Amino acid sequence: MDGSVVLLIVVVLVVLLVVISLVKAVQIIPQATAAVIERLGRFKGTADPGLVFLVPFIDKVRERIDLREQVVSFPPQPVITQDNLTVNIDTVVYYQVTDPKAAVYEISDYIVGVEQITTTTLRNVVGGMSLEGTLTSRDEINTVLRGELDEATGRWGIRVARVEIKAIDPPASIQESMERQMKADREKRATILTAEGQRESAIRSAEGQKQAQILTAEGAKQAAILNAEADRQSRILRAQGDRAARYLQAQGQAKAIEKVFAAIKAGKPTPELLAYQYLQTLPQMAQGEANKVWLVPSDFGKALEGFTRMLGAPGEDGVFRFQPSPDDGVQSKPEDDDESIKDWFDTSTNPEIARVVADAEAEARKDVPPPMSSPAPPPAGPPPLPPAGRAPGLPSAPAHDPESATPTPPRGIPQTPSGHEGGGGPRPGYPTPPQQ
């Protein structure tokens, strides 16, 4: 029994030894991983990814190295700037192991080495910059750090891909001062922009007022010119009409005097009759409010006798009587008196004035569409002909207002009566527009 138990134990130990030897002899290296193999404590080689066979108890895997690019974030490091301000800077390093043998045998812990080199290089770079330069020169600091780390870690079999500054934290008091400074700067820029905006607004408003005043002055100038021209034309027309009226009035008075004297001569009055008529007019001559005393001249009879002898002829009875002058019966017209005054009595309408009046009349008689309603579409086909007796181009009067059918003639133009309808002539009392 004892011999069988001892044999069984020996067999189990042998089996365990064989299993352990097989496990140690066969190694599997994952992808993107390199294994540093040592034989009896000396470097034998670097195993690539895959199945690797080792000599049991002779060969062993010293360390497995990850060949992928790795990221390591270092804790904040206090750094003093050129202006003696302490800031805390967080850095992030992106690195990759390119030589597993150098990474294992050239340095005991390459992560600590990268951290220390990053800290010292960062202090050297930031120590030559001010706080403002440090805050605004991150790209420059990153470039310097990457160059220093790549040069220092090259012999360790490590390639530094990138170095980034994650945060730069100045002291709380400095940060508060910077915030106040930035706030003041922004308020200053806001004030400047507001002033610039007000200045531009004032300039634009002044230019607009200038243009408005220029246009208003131009309009007032044109209106004054047109008013002066209209007043001039009106005064000329009134003066012409007044001249013709005075001439006609004077001619009428002359004709009236001629008729009176002709009637007197035709009646052959005696001196007694003239004396009686003179005595009849004396009370009328004394009726004025300013007449207080009236004297009858003593030589009144002699005056009548001389007037009769001058204008009359003695009759058969020796009494002087008036002799009427021969009347040829020819009635002269005012325009026949002088060739230069013929145009005074021209009553024909000026074609230009008639056209302006016609346009104004047509514009005034246009129908005004009611508000908030679209005008009715014009009927299809040719336009209807104007009614008889109405000038073409003038709007027709509404059917419900018979008085508006007859337009008011312009002032100063005589109105001819119209007692019939129809006909193609101009409207009564309205000037005929000039033919185009």
Summary of the structure (lengths in Angstrom):
residues: 436
radius of gyration: 66.1
end to end distance: 152.8
largest distance: 222.8
contacts: 961
relative contact order: 0.05
helix: 51%
strand: 16%
